[in-house]
Amino acid sequence: MTQLKTLTDLIANEGFVPEECCSVSLTDLKQEAIKWIKLLANETNLIRTNNFHLPYQPKPEEWIQIEQRLSKIDWIKHFFNITEEELR
């Protein structure tokens, strides 16, 4: 099975430089990724707070929505090597 690559791996090992193919710097890409993480986290919290009232039992679709957003957050964090300190 192949190892998932991060943006840092692509730059270091493959010679990929975002500035050469587009007008966006690595810092800008990382900042945009942090914005997406915060947006997805806010949407996830909204789903949780709006739908999880006792004695309410969440529907499977709501659990799926939350898990999809959390998976996207994990993928973005991994690909862009974003730490918890950078999210603050």
BELDA-V991852 format. One record per residue. PHI is phi in degrees with one decimal (999 if undefined). OMEGA is omega in degrees with one decimal (* if undefined). Layout:
phi=PHI omega=OMEGA
phi=PHI omega=OMEGA
This chain:
phi=999 omega=-177.6
phi=-84.6 omega=179.1
phi=-78.1 omega=174.8
phi=-67.1 omega=-179.9
phi=-95.4 omega=174.2
phi=-104.1 omega=178.3
phi=-61.1 omega=178.1
phi=-63.5 omega=177.3
phi=-62.0 omega=-179.8
phi=-63.1 omega=-179.8
phi=-70.0 omega=-175.8
phi=-73.1 omega=-171.4
phi=-94.8 omega=-174.5
phi=-98.1 omega=-179.0
phi=78.6 omega=179.3
phi=-73.3 omega=177.2
phi=-127.3 omega=-177.0
phi=-56.6 omega=-176.8
phi=-65.8 omega=-178.3
phi=-76.4 omega=-176.2
phi=-100.3 omega=179.7
phi=-153.5 omega=-174.7
phi=-93.3 omega=-178.2
phi=-113.4 omega=179.2
phi=-85.6 omega=178.7
phi=-61.3 omega=178.4
phi=-64.3 omega=178.3
phi=-64.0 omega=177.8
phi=-61.1 omega=-179.2
phi=-66.4 omega=178.1
phi=-64.0 omega=177.6
phi=-65.6 omega=177.3
phi=-62.5 omega=178.3
phi=-64.0 omega=176.7
phi=-61.0 omega=179.9
phi=-64.7 omega=178.8
phi=-60.9 omega=-179.2
phi=-64.5 omega=178.2
phi=-62.6 omega=179.6
phi=-63.7 omega=178.7
phi=-65.6 omega=177.8
phi=-64.1 omega=178.1
phi=-62.8 omega=178.9
phi=-63.3 omega=178.8
phi=-64.5 omega=178.0
phi=-63.8 omega=179.0
phi=-61.4 omega=-179.2
phi=-63.5 omega=-174.9
phi=-73.8 omega=-179.3
phi=-77.2 omega=-170.9
phi=-113.2 omega=-173.6
phi=-103.4 omega=176.5
phi=-107.7 omega=177.0
phi=-71.5 omega=-2.4
phi=-88.3 omega=-177.1
phi=-65.6 omega=174.9
phi=-104.3 omega=-178.3
phi=-59.3 omega=177.9
phi=-78.0 omega=178.0
phi=-56.8 omega=-179.8
phi=-62.9 omega=-179.9
phi=-69.9 omega=176.2
phi=-63.8 omega=179.8
phi=-63.7 omega=178.5
phi=-58.6 omega=-179.9
phi=-64.7 omega=-179.1
phi=-63.5 omega=177.8
phi=-63.5 omega=179.6
phi=-66.4 omega=178.8
phi=-65.1 omega=176.8
phi=-65.9 omega=177.6
phi=-63.4 omega=178.6
phi=-60.5 omega=179.3
phi=-61.1 omega=-179.4
phi=-65.1 omega=-179.6
phi=-62.2 omega=178.7
phi=-59.4 omega=-178.4
phi=-67.3 omega=-175.5
phi=-63.6 omega=-177.3
phi=-95.8 omega=179.7
phi=52.5 omega=-178.2
phi=-93.0 omega=179.7
phi=-96.5 omega=179.3
phi=-64.9 omega=178.4
phi=-63.6 omega=-179.8
phi=-71.0 omega=-179.5
phi=-79.7 omega=-178.8
phi=-83.4 omega=*
